[in-house]
Amino acid sequence: MTPNLYRRTALGLLATVALLVAGAADPPLLEKKIEFDKEDGEEAFRLDPEGSEVELQTAGGKKRLATYEKKGSELTIELPKIGAAGSVSIDEKRERFSIKDNSGTVKWLLLREPDADWKLTNAKEELKLKLKLRDDGYKMVDADDAKKGTVKVGEERISARNSKGKVLLRTKDTRSALAVACFTLEGLTLPEKGALAIAILTWPPKVTE
């Protein structure tokens, strides 16, 4: 093989490898923004893709509340002026989402049960809230089985409601009732709720909701 032919072959191989690496890159966390509206139709907040990251923003994208980035099987949380503020990780079966603080200590767990229900627990796996799967979404109950709210999937929108049926949030930008349900979980901060929702959209449970 002549030096010139060798050089051209090597360059061709490098170009092919570069294309393969580019093609294997992770897809963006979100393809498009997800807006969450209040009952009156006014926007409450949004999840907005920004390159390889996603930002939790106030209505109209006027203020950044948190930034999420995928690192392996974890989704990191960064807060403005504070920096790293925890993460959400998932197990291989996509049945256990762990919400951690910045030291890596588990604060909350979202666990899938054999009947496809989900439950929110503390780090000791003490039940705080159960998400019972229904044909049209989820019914949330506390440890005493008292109704705490619902997430209902309509033809155009998914709505999160309190125990009395009042709409708290609604969106037409996703069809994941479980991701929307994250924003009803008491005890989590809004950035943590957003991180859990993005994690569910990034690593959706293997069993259909």
GIWO-V945588 format. One line per field, one symbol per residue. ss: DSSP state (H for helix, E for strand, L for the rest). burial: 1 if it has 24 or more other ideal C-beta (glycine too) atoms within 12 Angstrom, else 0. A space follows every 50 residues. Layout:
ss->???
burial->???
This chain:
ss->LLHHHHHHHHHHHHHHHHHHHHHLLLLLLLLLLEEEELLLLLEEEEEEEE LLEEEEEEHHHLLEEEEEEEELLEEEEEELLLEEEEEEEELLLLLEEEEE LLLLLEEEEEEELLLLLEEEEELLLLEEEEEEEELLEEEEELLLLLEEEE EEELLLLEEEEELLLLEEEEELLLLLHHHHHHHHLLLLLHHHHHHHHHHH HHLLLLLLL
burial->00000000000000000000000000001100111110000011111110 00111110000001111111000111111000001111110001111111 00000011111100001111100000111111100011111100000111 11100011111000001111101101111111111111111111111111 111010001
